[in-house]
Amino acid sequence: RRSSDLIKQMWSGRNSYIAPRMFKMHVGRFAPQFSGYQQQDSQELLAFLLDGLHEDLNRVKKKPYLELKDANGRPDSMVAEEAWNNHRLRNNSVIVDIFHGLFKSTLVCPECAKISVTFDPFCYLSLPLPMKKDRTMEVRFVWADSQCKPTQYRVIVPKMGSVSDLCTALSNLTRIPAEHMEVVNVYNHRVYKIYQKDEGLNRIMDRDDIFVYQMCSSDNGNSEYLTLQICFREKRMRQGSQSSGTILYGQPLLISVPKHNLTIDYLYDIVLERICRYIKYPFLKAHSSISRDSGISNGSCGSYKGEEDEMDLQDNVRDSQESNEESESGVEDEDTELITSPANTLSRKAKAEICNKKLFSFSIVTCSGTSDISSVTEDGKILKLNSHSTVAVDWDSEMKKLYYDDQEAEAFEKHESMLKSQKKQVVVALRDCIELFTTMETLGEHDPWYCPNCKKHQQATKKFDLWSLPKVLVVHLKRFSYNRYMRDKLDSVVDFPIRDLQMSSFVSDPKAEPYVYDLIAVSNHYGGLGGGHYTAFAKNTINDNWYYFDDSSVSLAHEDQIVTKAAYVLFYQKRDGDFQKSSSAPAALGKPFNDHEDGSIKQTYFREECDSMDTN
């Protein structure tokens, strides 16, 4: 009844658009999955409505019990006719007349070669889309050499490959061994996840921000070292409060540090060396000069080359102050000039004073980087950390302004792979989707078939064929893919014909009449699984014009606008003179009634189609 009320409103000619709130409310009462205001699937709603309308309009009030029979060697035509007649004995409505066709399903047992042929009715075709075998990923590679800017790469990897495949592809471009790489998902300026090499790439979404860190070759796999996550925070005073808070910024680091005897000073020097590229002068000049003279170097892997267990930067600073007499004469090497000094020179004593300042402090924090577990303040203290520890580098706001170069910290280079034009999106023909649907496949281990000969479940081969097609063919493009780890939407462009869709070659009934279809409507879906927007194209067969429907907006459309990557459900009408003549009422063709049309048409049409519905 609610469907008939909605149809009457739509074609009354009194409304420019209809908001079917009452209809939606009643649908939600019978099918809770369609209640609320979350996004629903248009194909699922269509299937529910067609099934509900069929039950209301079913001319069979008492359905007989019918036993399903296998072919058992009988001709397909005989089995198909028997299956269709049995279906009509229980289902006889205008929905069946217009929307139902017949599948042929063939199962073959791999053990005894038993062949089972059955024929089943269908209301719509759900066609799979051919999947690409590879995917393109964009990642940023962070070099162990702190003087090198991160480099952005574009690599091609197997779609169902593993993280090790990504590292191998990146190794071919960087010449860094794949075993010296750590693949990380960076989110909100922190390490969100470190991927294992055997994890599937299907766990990495295209929207994920993927960084690949070069790890030290000598430390990789060494039980004496651990990989430490470093995030950066800025201390700021809260507005209207005397207390301070922290905010995350920049990109995190992964560094290798000793498991044992790790001191705060040691960690400070390693972190400072890794970020030295974007530390402003004069601090960097002073620190690098003193570090060079005292033999402190982090090398390309962020660890000491000369590895004296308890090397202390402050001791080296004091030694360099006492031993350097050149500071009194003001003689400076050219490579220690300070561009911020008025005289372009700075004594080694002044450098040491600058270097004695700690630019930042450390805190042991939760993995989110927002909550402190403990602060680290005592110099010389031995840190007890593990591979799950996250250390925050806390900068005072004023010190960050003076010595931290945000622009340089965010800078990166683009590899030539990023400059190459990407392959144009592959266009899939609708014919390819139908062929894929009718391709033989082997049943999965979780979806076996019970063989009546073997008396057990078997992973049989299965093949679908089309035996007969309906007057209105509804084609559902299966854009949403699901597996145990992820859900995704396929945005491939499916090229479907606007007219002259030839389906006869796909029909296995040798005596079938020609099946030629013309497109009459398209349901489009924009967005992803979490949310999106539906629009539609529909053809008015009175004036042969296409229209675009977007909520309450309706505009004239052209045929070259119809085929898009958003196409989700296609509606085709068979070329059949009798059917087109019977469907020539304005309500079926997409032309609203108006006051100048013969009222008897409206009354006759709605009396035939709406009054027959079960209103109980």
N, C-alpha and C positions, 0 to 999 in steps of 0.2 A: 504493500500500500504506500509506504514512504517513497518507494521508487516511482510509482505512478504519480504521486503528488509532485515530486521533483521534476519529472518529465513535463507535467502540465505547466509548472512554473516556467521552465526553460523555454517552452514554445508558445507561451501565452501572448508574446509580443508586448507585454507591459513592463518588462524589465530589461535593462541593458546588460546586467549580469546578475547571477544568483550566488549567494553565500549559503551553501547547503548545511547549515549548522544542525538543524533538526535531523536531517538524514544521517549526518556523521554521528550524532548522539545515539541514534537508534542502532546504527551499525556497531558502535562500541558496546552496546548492551548485549548483542548477540555474539560478538567477537571481541573480547577484551584486548586483543593485540592491536586493535585499531582505535582504542580509546586514548584519551589524553592528547597532548600537543606535540609529541615527538614525531620525527619523520617516519612515515610509513612507505612501504614499497608499493608502487602503483600496480605492478604485475600481480602481487599477492592480493591486493584489494580487488583487482579485476577478476581474478580467479574466484575469490569469495563471492562477489556479486553475481557472477554468471552461475555459479553453483546454487546460490540462494534463489535467484530468479527461476532457474530450472526447476527446483523443488516446488516453488510456488505455482509454476505454470505447468507442472507435470500432469498430463492427462491420465496417467496411471495412478489410481488411488490405492490399489492393493497390489503390491509387487509380488509376483510369483517367485518361488524358490527355483533356481536353475543351477545345475551342476556344471562346472567348467570341464570341458573335454579337450584333450590334446589332439593334435593332428593325426598321430599314429599312421603316417604314410598317406593320408587322404590328400586330394588335390587342394592347393591353396585357395582356389576360388570357392570350393565347397566349405572349407573351414572358415573362411572370411565371411561368407554369407550367413553361416550359422552363428558366428560371433556377433555380427551386426544385428541379426534378428533377435537374438537373446538380449542384446543391449536395449533394443527398442521395446521389448516386452516389459522392461522395467523402467525405461526412461523414454518418455514420449512428450516432448515439448518443443516450443518454437526455438529454444536455445539449442536443443539437439539438432533441429532442422537446419539451423544456420551455422553453428560454430563447431560441430563435432565431426571428426574424421576417424580414420582407423589406422593403427600401427600394426606392422608385422614384426614379431619378436622371435628371433632364432637363437636358441641356446645349444651348444655342443659340449658334451662331456669330454674332458681331455683323457679320461681313462678308458671308458667303454665306447666312446664315439656316439653315444645316444644323442639324437637330434630332437629337440622339443620346439615345436612351432606353435605359437599362440597369436591371436589377434586381439588387440585392446583398443578401446576408444580413447580419443584425446580431444581436449578443448583448445589447446594452444601448443605451438612448437617452442620448446626451450632449447635454443641453439647455443652450443659452446663457441667461444671465440678462440681462434688459433693463438697459442701462447708463443711469445718470442723465447728463443733459447738462451739469449744473453741479455744483459742490462748494462747501462752506462751509469757509473758512479763518479761523483766528484768528491775528492778528499783533499785535506791539507796535510802536507808532510812536514813535520817539525824535525829539523836536523839536530844532531848532537852538537855540532859546532855552533856555539852561541852567536857567532858573528854572521851567520847565514840567516836570512829571513825565511820564514816558512814558505813553502811552495805549494801552489794549488795544482792538482793533476786531475785529469779526466781519464778514467780507465774503463775498459770493457771486460766484464767478468761473466761467468756462467750464471744464469738466472737462479738456478738451484744449486749453486756452488757453495763453498765454505769460505770463512774468513781467510784461510790460508791461500785460496785462489786470489783474493784481493791483494794480499801481501806479495804473491808471486808476480802479478801484473804490475804492481808498483815497483817491485825490484828491477824489472826490465827497464823501467824509465829512470830510476834513481841510482842504479848500480849498487844499492845497499842490499846485503843479503836479507831474504825474507824472514829468517829466524831472528833477526835483530830489530824486528818491528813490533810495536804494540798498537793495536787498533782500539780507538777510544771514541765513545759517543759523548760529546761535550754539550751540556745543556745548562743554561743560566750561569755561565762562567765557571763551571765546575765539571769534574769528571762524573758523568752519570753512569757509565758502564764501561768496563774493560772487557773486550770480547776474547774468548778463547779461540785458538786457531781452528778448532774443529766445529765451531758453531756455524750454522747455516746463514748465508747472506740474506735469506728471506726474513730474518729478524731485524734487518736494517732497512728502515723506510727511506724513501727518497728525500723526505723532509728532514731527516736526521743530520746533525752537524758532526761529520766524521773527521777526526784527526788521527794521523798515524805518526807515532813518535819513534825516532831512531834511538835504540837503546845501546848501551855500551857493549861492545863485542866481548870484552873480557869478563863482564859481569853477567852476561846473559846466561841464565841457567846455573849461575854460581850460588851455592847454598849460603855463602858468606855475605851475600848482598840481597837487598830487597828493593822492590820498586815502590817508591813513595809518591803519593798524590799531593800536589801542591796547588792551592788556590790562593787568590789575591783578594784582600779586603781593604777598604778604606774606612778609617774611623771618622765619624762625623757626630757633631752635637745634634741631638734631637731638638726640633723646634719647640719652644716653650718649655724646655726642660733643661736641667743641669747635667743630665746623664748623656752619655755618648752611645752611639750604636755603630754597626758596621754594615757596609754594603759590598757585595761581590762585584768585581770588575775584571776586565781583561780575560786572557785565555789561560787555562791551568797548565801545569807542567807535570811531567813524569820524570823522576830522577832516580838514579841508582845510588844507594847509600849502604854503608856497612851495617850489618845487623847488630854488631856488638861494638861497644866503645864509641858510639856516635855522640859527639858533643854538640852543644849549641853553636859554638864557634865554627866547627867543621861544617855544619849544615848551613850556617850563615854564609860562609865563603862559597860553597857550592851554588847556592841559590843566587848570590850576587854575581857569580861568574856566568850563570845561565841567562841572567837578565841584563848583563852589562851593555848589550847593544842599545838598549833604550834607557840607560841611566845618563842623566845630563852631566855635563862638565859643571864645576871643577872636580866633583867627587871622583869621577871615573879616572881622570888623569892622575890624581893623587894616589888612588888605590892601585891602579895598574902599574905606576912607577915603583911604588914600594913593593908590590907583590913580585914584580919582575926581578928587582934587586935581591929579594929575599928567597927567590926560588919557588914561590907559590904559583902553581898553575893547575887549572882544572882540565886542560887538554880538551879533546873533542868529545869526551864522554862525561864530562862533569864530575871528575874525581881527580885526586892528586896523582901526579905522575911519580914524584919522589917518595910518596907515602911514608912520611914519618908519623907515627901513630898519634902523637899528641901535639901536632904542630899548631901553634897559637899565633893568630894574626897580630894580636896586640904586642907580643914579644918581639915579633919581627919589626913592628913599627918603632918600638923603643930602640932596638938595635940599630935600625937605620937612622934614627935621630941622633944617637950618640956617635956613630961612626962617620957620619957625613959632614965634612967640614965645608963643603961647597955651599951649604945653605947660608953661611955667614957672608960669603962674597957675592951672593946673588947670581952665581953662574948657573945657567939652566941649559939642559939639552933641548934641541929643537923639538923633539917628540914629547916633551913634558910641558910645553907652553900651554897656558890656560886662557882660552878665549874670553873668559868672563873676568879675568884680572885686568885692572886698568893698565898695568905696565906689561901685560902679557907674560909676566913671570910670577912664580910663586915659590917661596922657599920650601925646601923639603920638610922643614919643621911645620910650616903651615899646612902642607899636604898631609902630614901625619895627624895634625889636629883634626882636619876634615875627615880623614879616614877613620879616626877613633870614634866618630859619630856612628851610631847604628841607625841606618836608614829605616829599618823596619824591625818588628818583633815577631815572635812566633806564638801560635796557639794551636793546641791539638783540638780538632773540631769533629763534629759528626760529618757523615758523608755528604750532607746537604751544604756544609760550609757555613751554616747560619747559627749553629748552637755550639758554644764552647764546651769542651770536656775538661780541659785544664789549660792554664797559661804557662808559657815557658819563659822565665825571666832570668834565672841564675846562670851566669857565665861559667863554663866548664862543667856544667851538669851533664851527666850521661843520660841520653834519651832512650827510653824503652819503647820502641815502635815495632809494628808488624806490617804485613802486606796489606792489611785492611785499614791502616791508619791514614788519616788525612790531616795535613798540616796547613794552617792558614798563615800567609805572610801578611801581617797587619801593618799598614802604612798610616802614619799620622797625616791628616789632611794637608797641613802646611808643608811637611817634608815631601809629600807626593807632588805638590805644586812646584817645589824647588828642583827636585832631582829626577822625577819620573816623566818620561816623554810618552804620553798616551798615543800620539799619532804614530810614532815609530814602533811602539809595542803592537799596534794593530796592523802594521804594514805587512804585506806578503807579496810574493812574486807569482806570476802566472806562467806555468809551463806551456810550451808550444802546443801541447795536447788540448789545452783550453781554447786555443785560437782556431783550431780546426772546426769547420762547420759540422754540426751534428747531422747524422743521417736523417733524412726526411722521414716523418712518421709513416710507417707502412700502412697502406690502405688495404683492408681485408674485404674481399668480395663476399656478398651474402651467399653466393654459390659455394664458396669455400667452407662457410659455417655449416651449410646443409650437408656437404660431403663429409665433414668431420663428425657430424651427428650420426650419419649412417655408416661410419667406419667401424669395423669389428674391433672389439676390445676384450681384454681378459678381466674378469671380475676380481676385485681385491680380496685379500685374505679375510677381511672383516665383513665381506658381503658375498658369501658363497651361495651356490645354488644346490638344492637337494636333488640329486640324481635318483630317479625311481628305479633304475637298473642296479646301480652300485649300492643303493640304500645308505648313502652318506652324502655329506656336503662336499661339493667340488668347486674349484675355481674355474668355472666353465668360460668359454668364449661366448660373447653376446653381440648380436648385431640387430640394429633397428632398421626397418624399411618403412616407407610410406605406402600404404595400400590404397587408401582413398582420402581425399581432401575435402574440407567443408566449403560452403559458399563464402563465408568470411573467414579468412585465414589470419589468426593472431600469431605473430612471431615475437617471441621474447628473446632478446639478446642477453646472454648470461654474462653481464659485465662484472658482477661481484663474485670474487673468488675467496674461498675460505680454506684454511688448513689449521692444524693444531696450534700454530704459532702466530698466525697473523690473518688479517682480513684486508682485502685490497680491492680496488676498482680498476678495471681495464678501460683505458681511454682510447683504444684503437678506433680508427674511423672505419666503419662498416659501410661499404658502398652498396646500397640497395637500389633497385630500379624504381622509378616513379610509376612507370607503366610497363606492360608487357613482361611481367615476371613469368617465365616459362618454368612450370613445375612438372610437366609431363615426364621429363627424363628421370625424375626422382621417384616416380610412382611405379611400383613393381607389378601392379595389376596389368596384364597384357591387354585386357579388354577395356581399360579405362578410357573415358572420354578425354579430350584435351583439357588441360588445366592451365589457363592463362589468367593472371591476376593484375589488377591495377591498385596502386596505393591510394588509400582514402584518409589515413590519419597516422600520426606519429606521436608517441609520448616521449618527451625528453627529460633526462635527469642531469642536472648540473651539481657538482660538488662530490663529496665522498661518502663514506659509510656513516660518519658521525653526524652529518647534516648536509642539506642540499636544497635544491629548488626544482620544482617540476614545471614544465611548460608543455605546449602541444601545438602541432600543426594539424589542420583538418581541411578537407576539400569540400566545398559546396558544389554538388553536382548539378545544381540548377544553372549556375553561371560559370562553372568550371574554374572558379578562383580558389586559391589556397589562402588560408588565414592562420595567423599566429596568435595563440592564446597564452597570455601571461597574467595570471591572477585576474583582475578585473579589466585588463587592457586587451583589446582585440585589434589587430592591424593586418592589412593586406600583406601577403607573402608571395615570394617568387619561388619557382621550383628549384632554382640553384641554391636556395637557402636551406633546403629541407635536410639534405644529407650532411650530418655533423657527427662529431664524436660523442654528442650527448644523446643520440637516438637510443632508446631503451626498449620500447614496445612498438611494433609495426602492425598496422591493420591493412590487410589486402582484401579486396572484393573480387570475386570470380566474375569473369566475363560470361554472363548467362542472361539471355534476354528476358526469360521469365522472371528470374530473381530481381533484376534491375527494375522491371516493370512493377513488381509487387512492392518494391522498396521506394517507389517514387513519391510517397507522401513526404511533405516537407520535414516532418520530424526525423525521418530516417536519413535525410540528405543533408541536414545541417542548415536549413533555411527556416528562420522563425516565422511563426504565424503572425499575421497582422490583421487589422480590422477590415481591410479591403478584400481579404480572401473569403471564400465561401465557408461559412460557419459549419456547413454540413460535413466538410472534409474533416475539420477538427473533431466534431462529435463522432463521426464514423470511425476515425482512426483510433481515438482514445477508448471508444467503447469496445473495439475489437482487441486491443493490446493491453489495456489497463484493467478493464473490468473483469477480465478472466483471471486476475491474480488472486491468490488466497489471501484474504484480508483478516483472517482470524489470528 
